[in-house]
Amino acid sequence: MKVTSDMIDRELRFRGRIMGLFMNVLFFRELGLRITRRLAKKVLMGSRSDKLEGREVFIDKRCGGKLRVRVYRSLRPAEKAAGVLWMHGGGYAVGAPEMDIGYMENLIASANCVIVSPDYTLSTEKPYPAALEDCYEALLWLKENAPALGIRDDQLFVGGLSAGGGLAVAVSLMARDKGDVNIAFMMPLYPMIDDMMDTESARNNNAPIWNSHSNKLGWNMYLRGLPDKDNVPKYAAPARETDYSRLPPAYTFVGDIEPFYNETLALIDNLQKAGVPAKVDVYEGCYHAFDTMCPNADISKQATGKMLKEFRFAVENHFAK
């Protein structure tokens, strides 16, 4: 998809151009990703919010070692909250839970919930399945500690954006297949789920922030430990799943000029065909992560407002059976 300036929403153009140049440098080669990962960790770790109560927990992983998890809740917490496992984005390669504090502030302000966000292993440290294993460990911990966290055990949600959205879908698939946790709702926002990159929007995409080049590098880093790239597991790239039945209800949104546009629509279409309640909102002229890059733009406010409305509806109506 060849993206020209006139295709981009007017309020998103300038910052998209500037941030796009920055992202192109970071995601040009693996070395840039590794340097960015180290710098981002130093900057982000320990970031606080005046609007939330946040604490850090270290989970004992079944395979050994510890997993750092951030737990966020309202300054005036209420009982019987929804429990949300939230995964940050970053192309599976960079980032930390603290980078999504703005999302967590909005979600917690909009509905009664507690958010658990794992500092999962990045592909710049270890490839798949390390990140997914960490996120699943966090899901099990969330379920086991629901009473102590003030969470309903029948209202466990998963969500995230970009690569975090991809992990949200992968965690949902794994939970369904293993039968360990009944997830009540998933919110994978513009998820990174299709490593094949053969959709119209993923081919030759030059949009700001995330394009075909950065997408290919991100997938190569994440899947580099797999011996057969023609048989990538569905838990690594959820677009390879063929059975979407018994997955939780879902909501997402996506811009129509970003690489993940077609794969996001396909995910929702596959869920609907399998009888799963699923909705997607599409925003014209919007590139990847437009809502975080330009949060004050009218279209970003519209997307955020609709997302929070859908989240409130889920908290009020979606419970695991």
C-alpha positions as CSV (number, residue, x, y, z in Angstrom):
1,M,0.0,0.0,0.0
2,K,1.6,3.2,-1.2
3,V,0.6,6.0,1.3
4,T,0.8,9.6,0.2
5,S,0.6,12.7,2.4
6,D,-2.9,13.6,1.2
7,M,-4.2,10.2,2.4
8,I,-3.3,11.0,6.0
9,D,-5.6,12.9,8.3
10,R,-4.6,16.5,8.4
11,E,-4.0,16.6,12.2
12,L,-1.8,13.5,12.0
13,R,0.5,14.5,9.2
14,F,3.2,16.6,10.8
15,R,3.8,14.5,13.9
16,G,3.6,11.4,11.7
17,R,6.3,12.6,9.4
18,I,8.6,13.5,12.3
19,M,8.0,10.4,14.4
20,G,8.1,8.3,11.2
21,L,11.7,9.4,10.6
22,F,12.6,8.6,14.1
23,M,11.0,5.1,14.0
24,N,12.7,4.4,10.6
25,V,16.0,4.9,12.3
26,L,15.2,2.7,15.3
27,F,13.8,-0.1,13.2
28,F,16.3,0.0,10.4
29,R,18.6,-2.7,11.8
30,E,18.6,-5.1,14.7
31,L,21.4,-3.1,16.4
32,G,19.1,-0.1,16.6
33,L,16.4,-2.2,18.3
34,R,18.8,-3.5,20.8
35,I,20.1,-0.1,21.7
36,T,16.6,1.3,21.9
37,R,15.5,-1.6,24.1
38,R,18.2,-0.7,26.7
39,L,17.5,3.0,26.6
40,A,13.7,2.5,26.8
41,K,14.0,0.3,29.8
42,K,16.1,2.8,31.7
43,V,13.7,5.7,30.9
44,L,10.5,3.8,31.4
45,M,11.0,1.5,34.4
46,G,9.7,3.0,37.6
47,S,7.6,5.7,35.8
48,R,4.7,6.6,38.1
49,S,1.2,8.0,37.7
50,D,-0.4,10.5,40.1
51,K,-3.8,9.1,39.0
52,L,-3.2,5.5,39.8
53,E,-2.0,3.2,42.6
54,G,0.8,1.2,41.1
55,R,3.0,-1.4,42.6
56,E,5.6,-3.9,41.3
57,V,5.4,-7.7,41.8
58,F,8.0,-10.4,40.8
59,I,6.4,-13.7,39.8
60,D,8.2,-17.0,40.1
61,K,8.2,-18.4,36.6
62,R,7.6,-22.1,36.2
63,C,10.7,-22.5,34.0
64,G,12.8,-20.6,36.5
65,G,13.6,-17.0,37.1
66,K,11.4,-14.0,37.9
67,L,8.9,-12.0,35.9
68,R,8.4,-8.3,36.7
69,V,4.7,-7.3,36.7
70,R,3.1,-3.9,37.2
71,V,-0.2,-3.8,39.0
72,Y,-2.4,-0.7,38.6
73,R,-5.6,0.1,40.3
74,S,-7.8,3.2,41.2
75,L,-6.7,5.5,44.1
76,R,-10.2,4.6,45.4
77,P,-10.5,0.9,44.5
78,A,-13.8,-0.9,44.6
79,E,-14.4,-4.6,45.1
80,K,-15.5,-7.0,42.3
81,A,-13.4,-5.3,39.7
82,A,-12.7,-6.7,36.2
83,G,-9.1,-8.0,36.0
84,V,-7.2,-6.9,32.9
85,L,-4.0,-8.5,31.6
86,W,-2.5,-5.7,29.5
87,M,0.5,-6.2,27.1
88,H,2.5,-3.2,25.8
89,G,3.4,-2.8,22.2
90,G,6.8,-2.3,20.5
91,G,7.0,-4.8,17.7
92,Y,7.7,-7.6,20.2
93,A,11.2,-6.0,20.4
94,V,11.1,-2.9,22.6
95,G,9.1,-1.4,25.4
96,A,8.0,-1.9,29.0
97,P,4.6,-1.9,30.9
98,E,5.1,1.7,32.0
99,M,4.9,3.0,28.4
100,D,1.1,2.4,28.4
101,I,0.3,4.3,31.7
102,G,-1.9,6.7,29.7
103,Y,-4.0,3.7,28.5
104,M,-4.3,2.4,32.0
105,E,-5.3,5.7,33.4
106,N,-8.1,5.9,30.9
107,L,-9.3,2.3,31.4
108,I,-9.3,2.5,35.1
109,A,-11.1,5.9,35.1
110,S,-13.8,4.6,32.8
111,A,-14.7,1.4,34.6
112,N,-14.0,-0.7,37.7
113,C,-10.9,-2.7,36.9
114,V,-7.5,-3.7,38.0
115,I,-4.7,-3.9,35.4
116,V,-1.8,-6.4,35.5
117,S,0.9,-5.6,32.9
118,P,3.9,-8.0,32.5
119,D,7.4,-6.9,31.6
120,Y,7.6,-9.8,29.1
121,T,10.8,-10.9,27.5
122,L,11.5,-9.0,24.3
123,S,12.7,-10.5,21.1
124,T,15.9,-8.4,21.4
125,E,16.6,-10.7,24.4
126,K,15.0,-14.0,23.4
127,P,12.7,-14.9,20.4
128,Y,9.3,-16.6,20.5
129,P,8.0,-18.3,22.7
130,A,9.6,-16.3,25.5
131,A,7.2,-13.3,25.4
132,L,4.1,-15.5,25.2
133,E,5.2,-17.7,28.0
134,D,5.7,-14.7,30.2
135,C,2.3,-13.3,29.4
136,Y,0.6,-16.6,30.1
137,E,2.4,-16.8,33.4
138,A,1.0,-13.4,34.2
139,L,-2.5,-14.6,33.2
140,L,-2.3,-17.6,35.5
141,W,-1.0,-15.4,38.3
142,L,-3.9,-12.9,37.7
143,K,-6.4,-15.8,38.0
144,E,-4.8,-17.3,41.1
145,N,-4.6,-13.9,42.9
146,A,-8.0,-12.6,41.8
147,P,-9.4,-12.6,45.4
148,A,-6.4,-10.7,46.8
149,L,-6.6,-8.2,44.0
150,G,-10.3,-7.6,44.5
151,I,-11.0,-9.1,41.1
152,R,-14.0,-11.2,39.9
153,D,-12.7,-14.6,38.9
154,D,-15.3,-14.7,36.1
155,Q,-14.3,-11.4,34.6
156,L,-10.7,-11.8,33.4
157,F,-9.9,-9.7,30.3
158,V,-6.8,-9.5,28.0
159,G,-5.8,-6.5,25.9
160,G,-2.9,-4.6,24.4
161,L,-1.9,-2.6,21.4
162,S,0.1,-3.6,18.3
163,A,2.4,-6.5,19.4
164,G,0.6,-6.4,22.7
165,G,-2.6,-6.9,20.8
166,G,-1.0,-9.9,19.1
167,L,0.0,-11.3,22.5
168,A,-3.6,-10.7,23.7
169,V,-4.9,-12.9,20.9
170,A,-2.2,-15.5,21.4
171,V,-2.9,-15.7,25.1
172,S,-6.6,-16.1,24.4
173,L,-5.9,-19.0,22.0
174,M,-3.7,-20.7,24.5
175,A,-6.1,-20.2,27.4
176,R,-8.9,-21.7,25.2
177,D,-6.8,-24.7,24.1
178,K,-5.4,-25.5,27.5
179,G,-8.6,-24.8,29.4
180,D,-6.7,-23.1,32.3
181,V,-8.5,-19.8,32.2
182,N,-11.9,-18.7,30.9
183,I,-11.3,-15.2,29.4
184,A,-14.4,-13.0,29.4
185,F,-13.3,-10.4,26.8
186,M,-10.3,-9.4,24.7
187,M,-9.3,-6.0,23.3
188,P,-6.4,-6.4,20.9
189,L,-6.0,-2.9,19.4
190,Y,-4.6,-2.8,15.9
191,P,-2.8,-6.2,16.6
192,M,0.4,-7.5,15.1
193,I,-0.8,-11.0,14.2
194,D,0.2,-11.9,10.6
195,D,3.8,-12.7,9.9
196,M,3.1,-13.6,6.2
197,M,2.6,-10.0,5.3
198,D,0.7,-10.9,2.1
199,T,-2.3,-8.6,2.6
200,E,-2.8,-5.5,0.5
201,S,-2.2,-3.2,3.5
202,A,1.0,-5.0,4.6
203,R,2.7,-5.1,1.2
204,N,5.0,-2.2,0.3
205,N,3.4,0.0,3.0
206,N,5.3,3.2,3.6
207,A,3.0,4.9,6.2
208,P,4.5,6.7,9.1
209,I,5.4,5.0,12.5
210,W,5.1,1.4,11.3
211,N,5.6,0.2,7.7
212,S,6.5,-2.9,5.8
213,H,10.2,-2.6,6.5
214,S,9.8,-2.3,10.3
215,N,7.1,-5.0,10.3
216,K,9.4,-7.4,8.5
217,L,12.2,-6.7,10.9
218,G,9.9,-7.1,13.9
219,W,8.7,-10.5,12.7
220,N,12.2,-11.7,11.8
221,M,13.4,-10.9,15.3
222,Y,10.4,-12.5,17.0
223,L,10.4,-15.7,15.0
224,R,14.2,-16.1,14.5
225,G,14.3,-19.2,16.8
226,L,11.8,-21.2,14.7
227,P,13.4,-23.8,12.3
228,D,10.6,-23.7,9.7
229,K,9.3,-20.3,8.8
230,D,6.6,-22.0,6.6
231,N,5.0,-23.6,9.6
232,V,4.8,-20.8,12.1
233,P,2.6,-21.8,15.1
234,K,-0.7,-20.0,15.6
235,Y,0.5,-18.9,19.1
236,A,3.4,-17.0,17.4
237,A,1.3,-15.5,14.6
238,P,-2.4,-15.8,15.5
239,A,-3.5,-15.0,11.9
240,R,-2.5,-18.6,11.1
241,E,-5.3,-19.9,13.3
242,T,-8.1,-21.6,11.4
243,D,-10.6,-22.3,14.3
244,Y,-11.8,-19.1,16.0
245,S,-14.6,-20.8,17.9
246,R,-14.9,-20.5,21.7
247,L,-12.8,-17.4,21.8
248,P,-13.9,-14.5,24.0
249,P,-15.9,-11.5,22.7
250,A,-13.6,-8.9,21.2
251,Y,-13.3,-5.2,20.3
252,T,-10.6,-3.4,18.3
253,F,-10.0,-0.4,16.2
254,V,-7.5,0.3,13.4
255,G,-6.4,3.0,10.9
256,D,-7.1,2.3,7.2
257,I,-3.6,3.1,6.0
258,E,-1.5,1.1,8.3
259,P,0.0,-2.4,7.7
260,F,-2.3,-4.2,10.1
261,Y,-5.5,-2.9,8.6
262,N,-6.4,-6.0,6.6
263,E,-5.3,-8.5,9.2
264,T,-7.3,-6.7,11.9
265,L,-10.4,-6.8,9.7
266,A,-9.8,-10.5,8.9
267,L,-9.5,-11.3,12.7
268,I,-12.9,-9.7,13.4
269,D,-14.5,-11.4,10.4
270,N,-13.2,-14.8,11.4
271,L,-14.5,-14.3,14.9
272,Q,-17.9,-13.3,13.7
273,K,-18.1,-16.3,11.3
274,A,-17.3,-18.5,14.3
275,G,-20.2,-17.0,16.2
276,V,-18.1,-14.9,18.5
277,P,-19.3,-11.3,19.2
278,A,-16.6,-9.1,17.8
279,K,-16.5,-5.4,16.6
280,V,-14.0,-3.2,14.8
281,D,-14.0,0.5,14.2
282,V,-12.0,1.8,11.2
283,Y,-10.5,5.3,11.2
284,E,-9.8,6.9,7.8
285,G,-6.5,8.5,7.2
286,C,-4.9,7.0,10.3
287,Y,-1.5,5.3,10.5
288,H,-0.3,2.9,13.1
289,A,-0.7,4.0,16.8
290,F,-2.2,7.3,15.7
291,D,-4.0,7.6,19.0
292,T,-0.8,7.5,21.0
293,M,1.3,9.6,18.6
294,C,-1.3,12.3,18.4
295,P,-3.7,11.9,21.4
296,N,-5.1,15.4,21.0
297,A,-6.2,15.1,17.4
298,D,-10.0,15.0,16.9
299,I,-9.9,11.5,15.3
300,S,-7.7,10.2,18.2
301,K,-10.1,11.5,20.8
302,Q,-12.9,9.9,18.8
303,A,-11.1,6.5,18.7
304,T,-10.2,6.7,22.4
305,G,-13.7,7.7,23.4
306,K,-15.3,4.8,21.4
307,M,-12.8,2.3,22.8
308,L,-13.5,3.3,26.4
309,K,-17.3,3.1,25.7
310,E,-16.8,-0.5,24.4
311,F,-14.6,-1.3,27.4
312,R,-17.3,0.0,29.9
313,F,-19.9,-2.1,28.0
314,A,-17.6,-5.2,28.4
315,V,-17.1,-4.6,32.1
316,E,-20.9,-4.3,32.6
317,N,-21.9,-7.2,30.3
318,H,-19.2,-9.8,29.6
319,F,-18.6,-12.6,32.1
320,A,-16.9,-15.9,31.5
321,K,-19.3,-18.9,31.3
